[in-house]
Amino acid sequence: MNKPGIVFDTRYLDHRITQPTRENPDRLRSLFGAVKQQFNNRLETVQPREARLEDIEQIHSNFYLNQIREHAIKGDPFSYDKDTYLMELSLATAQLAAGGCLELADQIMGGSLEQGFALIRPPGHHAEPGRGMGFCILNNIAITAQYLQDHFQLDRILVIDFDVHHGNGTQEAFYDSDKVLFISIHQNNIFPFSGDIAEIGNAEGLGYNINIPVHSHFGDQEYTFLLGKLLQSVAEQYLPEIILVSAGYDGHREDSISSTFLSTHSFHTITTLLRQCARDICDDRLLFILEGGYNPVSLEKSVLATIDSLLQPHGSRVGILHSERADALFTNHPLHAFWTL
């Protein structure tokens, strides 16, 4: 078994602003050290590269990129909303974040790695083709999915987003495509106020966009049931060639940004389920990309739990306990018949 790859770089701390904000360098500062101390030589360190503009432009508009570049040159602070700021080093940091994901993707597709985790910032899944929002500047996971289509001719990519917020930017990027199956499990009625169950894709993408908006206080059993059922039914029919994960840890019970009730151990369980699916379906190709998580303590514990699961011997499995509340969401979904869920 190859070691899992890990991307982190101190330059990810360069994107910062003096005003208080939840998405700041302290999210990763201690996490880098904790990963190094706990797992030492058990992970393959992967050096990130800056994503090329031509790869970024497959997802984001020239107008938007020129706008970011202009503020980087001027060095003038700029904000798309109260959470999404641009500073002098923001574009370079965002390109390095996206490029770290692409470097992992290259090595996974080349066979030198089976799985990887990109410990990057700023996050990306809210970034739309023409604007940044919700802490996100470039949509790292969408850029990676499109890159895999363009450079490796992949026709079936599964994107799982378990961040507590809906990945609206990722959904928009592939809403008309059947080459990316997007599944988002997120808390309902919170930012960005999208991700309704009726948003099921369009044109060739009809049926390939699955949103599961969960109620507040859903916890480990509900999430395990939902993800397990989705992987057993949808993923086993779609047969993805790789699984990309928008790994957001802001659904943790200790993160005040949400009111879902996930424990640290739930992220170990989620990872084990995803590993099991990747092993059975797509030759272990599994790539985690960091999204949210704004309590540095619970973020650190949860990421360590994910990595610990990635390092477990092959063959680890998880039982799925029934949840009546989760089953009601599952069986009443408008795509239930489409995927025979």
C-alpha positions as CSV (number, residue, x, y, z in Angstrom):
1,M,0.0,0.0,0.0
2,N,1.3,3.4,-1.0
3,K,1.5,6.1,1.7
4,P,-1.3,8.7,1.4
5,G,-0.1,12.1,0.1
6,I,-0.4,15.2,2.1
7,V,-0.1,18.8,0.7
8,F,0.7,21.7,3.1
9,D,2.9,24.7,2.7
10,T,3.5,27.7,5.0
11,R,2.6,30.0,2.1
12,Y,-1.0,29.1,2.7
13,L,-0.7,31.4,5.7
14,D,0.0,34.4,3.5
15,H,-3.6,35.1,2.7
16,R,-4.7,37.2,5.7
17,I,-6.3,40.5,6.8
18,T,-5.9,42.5,10.0
19,Q,-9.6,42.5,10.8
20,P,-11.0,39.5,12.8
21,T,-12.4,36.8,10.5
22,R,-13.2,33.1,11.0
23,E,-11.2,32.1,7.9
24,N,-7.6,33.0,9.0
25,P,-4.1,31.5,9.1
26,D,-4.6,30.2,12.6
27,R,-6.9,27.6,11.2
28,L,-3.9,25.8,9.8
29,R,-1.0,27.0,11.8
30,S,-1.1,24.5,14.6
31,L,-2.7,21.8,12.4
32,F,0.4,21.6,10.2
33,G,2.5,20.8,13.3
34,A,0.0,18.4,14.7
35,V,-0.1,16.3,11.5
36,K,3.7,16.3,11.4
37,Q,4.1,15.2,15.0
38,Q,1.4,12.5,15.0
39,F,2.0,10.9,11.6
40,N,5.6,11.9,10.9
41,N,6.9,9.5,8.1
42,R,3.6,7.7,7.5
43,L,2.5,10.3,4.9
44,E,4.1,11.3,1.6
45,T,4.7,15.0,1.6
46,V,3.7,16.6,-1.7
47,Q,4.9,20.0,-2.7
48,P,2.2,22.2,-4.3
49,R,2.6,24.2,-7.5
50,E,0.7,27.2,-8.6
51,A,-2.2,26.3,-10.8
52,R,-1.9,27.6,-14.3
53,L,-4.3,30.4,-15.4
54,E,-5.4,28.2,-18.3
55,D,-6.6,25.5,-15.9
56,I,-8.3,28.0,-13.6
57,E,-10.0,29.7,-16.6
58,Q,-11.8,26.4,-17.4
59,I,-14.0,27.2,-14.3
60,H,-13.6,31.0,-13.7
61,S,-14.3,33.9,-16.0
62,N,-11.5,36.1,-17.4
63,F,-13.3,39.1,-16.0
64,Y,-13.2,37.7,-12.4
65,L,-9.6,36.7,-12.7
66,N,-8.6,40.1,-14.0
67,Q,-10.4,41.7,-11.1
68,I,-8.5,39.5,-8.6
69,R,-5.2,40.2,-10.4
70,E,-5.8,44.0,-10.4
71,H,-6.2,44.0,-6.6
72,A,-3.2,41.8,-6.2
73,I,-1.1,44.3,-8.2
74,K,-2.5,47.4,-6.4
75,G,-2.2,45.8,-3.0
76,D,-5.5,47.4,-2.0
77,P,-7.8,45.4,0.2
78,F,-11.1,44.5,-1.5
79,S,-14.1,42.5,-0.3
80,Y,-16.8,40.6,-2.2
81,D,-18.8,40.2,1.0
82,K,-18.1,40.5,4.7
83,D,-16.2,37.2,4.6
84,T,-14.4,37.2,1.3
85,Y,-11.4,39.5,1.1
86,L,-8.6,40.0,-1.5
87,M,-5.2,41.2,-0.4
88,E,-1.9,41.5,-2.2
89,L,-1.0,37.8,-1.8
90,S,-4.5,36.4,-2.1
91,L,-4.3,35.4,-5.8
92,A,-0.9,33.7,-5.3
93,T,-2.1,31.8,-2.3
94,A,-5.3,30.8,-4.0
95,Q,-3.3,29.6,-7.1
96,L,-1.1,27.6,-4.8
97,A,-4.2,26.0,-3.1
98,A,-5.7,25.0,-6.4
99,G,-2.2,23.8,-7.6
100,G,-1.7,21.7,-4.6
101,C,-4.9,19.8,-5.5
102,L,-3.8,19.4,-9.1
103,E,-0.4,18.0,-8.0
104,L,-2.1,15.4,-5.8
105,A,-4.5,14.6,-8.7
106,D,-1.5,14.1,-11.0
107,Q,0.2,11.7,-8.6
108,I,-3.0,9.7,-7.9
109,M,-3.7,9.3,-11.6
110,G,0.0,8.4,-12.2
111,G,-0.2,5.6,-9.5
112,S,2.5,6.9,-7.1
113,L,-0.3,7.7,-4.6
114,E,-3.7,6.1,-4.1
115,Q,-5.2,8.8,-1.8
116,G,-4.3,12.3,-0.8
117,F,-5.3,15.2,1.5
118,A,-4.8,18.8,0.4
119,L,-4.5,20.9,3.6
120,I,-5.0,24.2,1.9
121,R,-6.6,27.6,2.3
122,P,-8.4,29.6,1.2
123,P,-11.3,27.1,0.8
124,G,-13.1,27.0,-2.6
125,H,-16.5,25.3,-2.9
126,H,-18.5,28.6,-2.7
127,A,-16.5,30.3,-5.4
128,E,-18.7,30.8,-8.5
129,P,-17.4,31.2,-12.0
130,G,-17.7,35.0,-11.8
131,R,-17.2,35.9,-8.1
132,G,-15.8,34.8,-4.8
133,M,-17.9,34.4,-1.7
134,G,-18.1,32.7,1.6
135,F,-14.3,32.8,2.3
136,C,-13.6,31.3,-1.2
137,I,-11.6,32.8,-4.0
138,L,-10.9,29.9,-6.5
139,N,-13.0,26.8,-6.6
140,N,-10.3,24.2,-5.9
141,I,-12.4,21.1,-6.2
142,A,-14.1,22.3,-9.4
143,I,-10.8,23.2,-11.0
144,T,-9.5,19.8,-10.1
145,A,-12.5,17.9,-11.5
146,Q,-12.3,19.9,-14.8
147,Y,-8.5,19.3,-14.9
148,L,-9.1,15.5,-14.6
149,Q,-11.5,15.6,-17.5
150,D,-9.2,17.7,-19.7
151,H,-5.9,16.0,-18.9
152,F,-6.9,12.4,-18.1
153,Q,-10.1,12.1,-20.1
154,L,-12.1,11.0,-17.1
155,D,-15.9,10.8,-17.9
156,R,-17.2,10.0,-14.4
157,I,-16.1,11.9,-11.4
158,L,-17.9,11.8,-8.0
159,V,-17.7,14.9,-5.9
160,I,-18.9,14.4,-2.3
161,D,-19.3,17.6,-0.2
162,F,-19.9,17.1,3.5
163,D,-19.1,20.7,4.6
164,V,-22.0,22.0,6.6
165,H,-22.6,24.6,3.9
166,H,-23.8,23.8,0.4
167,G,-21.1,23.9,-2.3
168,N,-23.0,26.3,-4.5
169,G,-20.0,27.1,-6.7
170,T,-19.2,23.5,-7.4
171,Q,-22.9,22.8,-8.2
172,E,-23.0,25.7,-10.7
173,A,-19.8,24.6,-12.4
174,F,-21.2,21.2,-13.3
175,Y,-25.0,21.6,-13.2
176,D,-25.4,20.8,-16.9
177,S,-22.9,17.9,-17.0
178,D,-23.2,14.2,-16.4
179,K,-19.4,13.9,-16.2
180,V,-19.4,15.1,-12.6
181,L,-21.9,13.6,-10.1
182,F,-22.2,16.2,-7.3
183,I,-23.5,15.1,-3.9
184,S,-23.8,17.6,-1.1
185,I,-25.0,16.9,2.5
186,H,-25.4,20.2,4.2
187,Q,-27.5,22.0,6.9
188,N,-30.6,23.5,5.5
189,N,-31.5,27.2,5.7
190,I,-28.0,28.6,6.3
191,F,-25.5,30.3,4.0
192,P,-25.4,30.3,1.0
193,F,-29.2,29.5,1.2
194,S,-29.0,27.2,-1.8
195,G,-28.9,23.4,-2.2
196,D,-32.6,22.6,-2.1
197,I,-33.5,19.0,-3.0
198,A,-35.3,20.3,-6.1
199,E,-31.9,21.4,-7.6
200,I,-31.2,18.2,-9.5
201,G,-29.2,19.3,-12.5
202,N,-30.1,20.4,-16.0
203,A,-29.8,19.2,-19.6
204,E,-27.2,16.4,-19.7
205,G,-26.7,16.9,-16.0
206,L,-30.3,16.2,-15.0
207,G,-30.2,13.7,-12.2
208,Y,-26.5,14.2,-11.5
209,N,-26.8,16.9,-8.8
210,I,-28.0,15.5,-5.4
211,N,-28.6,17.8,-2.5
212,I,-29.4,16.4,0.9
213,P,-30.2,19.4,3.2
214,V,-30.3,18.1,6.8
215,H,-32.0,19.4,9.9
216,S,-30.0,21.1,12.6
217,H,-28.9,18.7,15.3
218,F,-28.4,15.8,12.9
219,G,-25.4,13.9,14.1
220,D,-23.2,10.9,13.6
221,Q,-25.9,8.3,13.0
222,E,-27.9,10.4,10.5
223,Y,-24.8,11.4,8.5
224,T,-23.4,7.8,8.5
225,F,-26.8,6.5,7.3
226,L,-27.2,9.1,4.5
227,L,-23.6,8.8,3.2
228,G,-23.7,5.0,3.4
229,K,-26.9,4.8,1.5
230,L,-25.8,7.2,-1.2
231,L,-22.5,5.4,-1.7
232,Q,-24.2,2.0,-1.8
233,S,-26.9,3.0,-4.3
234,V,-25.8,6.1,-6.4
235,A,-22.0,5.6,-6.4
236,E,-22.3,1.8,-7.2
237,Q,-24.4,2.7,-10.3
238,Y,-22.4,5.7,-11.4
239,L,-19.0,3.9,-11.1
240,P,-16.8,6.9,-10.7
241,E,-13.2,6.8,-11.9
242,I,-12.1,8.9,-8.9
243,I,-13.8,10.4,-5.8
244,L,-13.1,14.0,-4.8
245,V,-14.2,15.2,-1.4
246,S,-15.0,18.7,-0.3
247,A,-13.9,18.0,3.3
248,G,-15.5,20.6,5.5
249,Y,-15.4,20.2,9.3
250,D,-17.7,23.0,10.3
251,G,-20.5,20.5,11.1
252,H,-18.6,19.5,14.3
253,R,-20.6,20.0,17.4
254,E,-17.9,22.3,18.8
255,D,-18.0,24.7,15.8
256,S,-20.3,27.6,16.5
257,I,-20.9,28.4,12.8
258,S,-23.4,25.5,12.5
259,S,-25.9,23.6,14.6
260,T,-25.3,20.1,13.4
261,F,-24.0,17.7,16.0
262,L,-21.1,15.7,14.5
263,S,-18.4,14.2,16.8
264,T,-14.7,14.0,16.0
265,H,-15.1,10.3,15.4
266,S,-17.8,10.8,12.8
267,F,-15.1,12.1,10.4
268,H,-13.1,8.9,10.9
269,T,-16.3,6.9,10.0
270,I,-17.1,9.1,7.0
271,T,-13.5,8.6,5.7
272,T,-13.7,4.8,6.2
273,L,-17.0,4.7,4.2
274,L,-15.4,6.7,1.4
275,R,-12.2,4.5,1.4
276,Q,-14.4,1.5,1.2
277,C,-16.3,2.9,-1.8
278,A,-13.0,4.0,-3.6
279,R,-11.5,0.6,-3.0
280,D,-14.5,-1.2,-4.5
281,I,-15.1,1.1,-7.4
282,C,-12.2,3.2,-8.5
283,D,-8.9,1.6,-7.6
284,D,-8.6,3.5,-4.3
285,R,-8.5,6.9,-6.1
286,L,-9.6,9.3,-3.4
287,L,-8.7,12.9,-2.9
288,F,-9.7,15.1,0.1
289,I,-9.7,18.9,-0.2
290,L,-10.0,21.0,2.9
291,E,-13.0,23.4,3.0
292,G,-14.5,24.7,6.2
293,G,-13.9,24.2,9.9
294,Y,-13.6,27.4,12.0
295,N,-12.9,26.1,15.5
296,P,-9.1,25.5,15.3
297,V,-9.3,22.8,18.0
298,S,-12.2,20.8,16.6
299,L,-10.7,21.2,13.1
300,E,-7.4,19.8,14.2
301,K,-9.0,16.8,15.9
302,S,-11.3,16.1,12.9
303,V,-8.5,16.3,10.3
304,L,-6.3,14.0,12.4
305,A,-9.2,11.6,12.6
306,T,-9.6,11.6,8.8
307,I,-5.9,11.0,8.2
308,D,-5.9,8.2,10.8
309,S,-8.6,6.5,8.9
310,L,-6.7,6.9,5.6
311,L,-3.8,5.1,7.3
312,Q,-5.8,2.1,8.5
313,P,-5.1,-1.2,6.8
314,H,-7.3,-2.1,3.8
315,G,-10.4,-4.0,4.7
316,S,-11.8,-1.7,7.4
317,R,-15.5,-1.4,7.1
318,V,-18.4,0.5,8.8
319,G,-21.8,-0.7,9.8
320,I,-24.7,1.5,8.9
321,L,-27.4,1.9,11.6
322,H,-30.9,2.9,10.6
323,S,-32.0,6.4,11.3
324,E,-35.7,7.1,10.8
325,R,-35.1,10.9,10.4
326,A,-32.4,10.4,7.8
327,D,-34.4,7.7,6.0
328,A,-37.3,10.1,5.6
329,L,-35.0,12.6,3.7
330,F,-33.5,9.8,1.7
331,T,-36.7,8.0,0.5
332,N,-38.6,11.3,-0.2
333,H,-35.8,12.7,-2.4
334,P,-37.0,13.6,-6.0
335,L,-34.1,11.6,-7.4
336,H,-35.0,8.4,-5.4
337,A,-36.6,6.8,-8.4
338,F,-33.9,8.1,-10.9
339,W,-31.1,6.3,-9.0
340,T,-33.5,3.7,-7.5
341,L,-32.1,4.8,-4.1
